[in-house]
Amino acid sequence: MRTLLSIALFVALVAIAPFSHAAATTAKATDNNVLTLEWTDLLPEEDRKKMEALPEITHEGGEGAGAAINQNTPVDNAWAEVMQSANVRADLNGKLVKVPGFIVPVEYDAEQNITAFFLVPYFGACIHVPPPPPNQIIFVTGAKGLKADMIYNPFWIEGTLVTETMSHDLANSAYSIRARAVSEYVYE
């Protein structure tokens, strides 16, 4: 069941931001040298190509609940490889970036402000559904003024992107950001 949910969520993630012909082409620099990224910009070229090559999910069969799960077929293995990828774009390491996403709290202070969180591409990731791949999760520290009831809204997170892993019970991330600015998401 978890594998099917992972696959369905990943397909939803892919549908949110269309693929570009080159991973970096959707990234755009703003006036203050901040690189605005889409989630697919975080994928290395090899991972992007693997995702594009994955077959469409069909809901045909009727073999009974769970019949198609963990069959160890080439398709299952390809999906598993993409869903567990921690491969990163090394050229983004140390870049000042702005990324939109949803907050999944990891740590709070004494006043119940969120002090560390995962930034994820869609609502409910890691909490209500299985997490996205590590290279589609960013661990964020240094944000100010975020309360628990704000997790339902998307935000822009701006800061220096670092290619380092972080492991937590909720998920693993392949990127981190020390936030210098947090703002309500407005589609640009």
N, C-alpha and C positions, 0 to 999 in steps of 0.2 A: 504494500500500500504506500509506504514512504517513497519508494522508487517512482511510482506513478505520479504521486503528488509533486515530487521533485521535477519530473519531466514536464508536467503541466505548468508548473510555476516558471520554469526556465523558458518555456515557449512563450508564456505571457511576457516575461522580461524582454525577450527578443522582439516581440511585437511592439513593445513600447517605443523602442528607438531603432529605426531601420539601420541596417548595416551600410557602412560606407565602403567604397572600393579600397581604401587604405585606412587603417585604424586611426590615423592622426588627422584625416581630412575633415572630420566633423568638429574637431577642437578649434576654437577661435580665440585669439588674443583680444583683450579689451584695451581701452585707452591706458589703463594703469598697469599694463603688462601682466595681467592676470589671465591665465588660460582657462576659458570656459570649456568644460568637458561634458560629454554625454557618457553614459555608462559603457557603451561599446568602445569608447576611446581607451578604456582601461585594459582592453583585451589585446594581448600580443597578436600579431598577424597570424601566427600558426593556430592559435585558439579560435580566432575569428573564422578562419577557413574551415576548421573542424566543425564549428557550429553551423556554418552555412551548408556543410556537406551532410549534416544529420538528416535522416529521412523524416517525413511528416509523421506525426502520430496519428494512428487510426484507432478507432474505438470498435473495430469489428472483432469478432471472435466468438464469444459466447461459451468459452471453455470453463466458465465458472470463475468466481472471485479469486483473484491472485494467480491465475494460470499463466499470465504473461510476465509475471515478476520473477526476476533473478533466474532467467533461463540461460545466462552466460552465452548469449549469442553475440555476434559482432556488433549488432545494433545496440544491444544492452550495454556492451563494453564501451562503445563510442559515447553513449549518453553518460555513463558513469565517469569516463575520463573528463568530459567537458564539465560536468557538475562538480567535480572535485578539484578542478585546476586552480593552482596557486601561482601559475605563471604570470609574470608582470611585465610591464613595459619599462625597462630600465631607463629609457630616455626621459621618462616623466619624473624620475627620482630627483627631488630637490626643487621641482618647479612650483611656482606660485599658481594655484588653481582655484577654480570655483566649480562646485559640483552640486546638482540638486538631488534631493533624496528624502527619505523618511528616517526618523530617529528610532533606534531600538536601544533603550537605556541599559547601561551595564553597571554604572556606579552613581551614587547620590551623595551629597554632603548632608550635614546635620539639619539644614533647612529644607531638605528634599529637592534641591536643585540638581538637575542632571549634570554630572561632572565628566562623565565619559560615556560614549555610546558608539554603536555601529551605525553608519550611514548606509542605507540599503536602497535599491532602486524602486521598490514597490511596498505599499502598506502591508503590514502583517508579517513580513519576512522575519524569520527566526523565532517569532512568537506563536503565531497561529498556524504557520506552515513551515516546511523545511527551509533552511537557509539557501540563498543563492551560492554560487561557487565563491571560494575565497577571493578570487580576483574581481569579484563584483560586490565586495564588501569593504568599507573603509572604517577603520577604528579611529574615532575622533576624541581628542582631549582639548581642554582649554576653553570650551564654549562657556559663555556666561548667560545667566538669566533664563535657562530652559527649565520648565516645570514638567512634571509627569503628564499633566493633561494636554500638553502640546504635541504629544507623539502622533496625533491623528492628522496633523498638517505637514505638508512638505516644506523643506527649508533649503536655502542655498547655504552651503558651507564653503568658506574661503580660507585658505591657508596653504602651507607648504606640504606638498604630497611627498611621502616617503615610502619606499618599497621595503617594508618590513612586515613580518607576520605577527599576528596577535591571536592567541588562542583563548577561548572562553567556553563555558558550558553551552552557551547559545549558538555559537558559530566560531569560525576561524576567518580571519581577514588577511589579505595579502598586501594591503596598503594601509597607511596611517596618515592622519593630518592633525597638526596642532592648529586649532581654529584661531584665526585672527578676526574673523567676522562671521556672524550668523544672521541671516535675514529671511523673512517670509518668502517662500517661493512665488515668483511671478513669472509666467511663461514669457520668454524673450524671443 
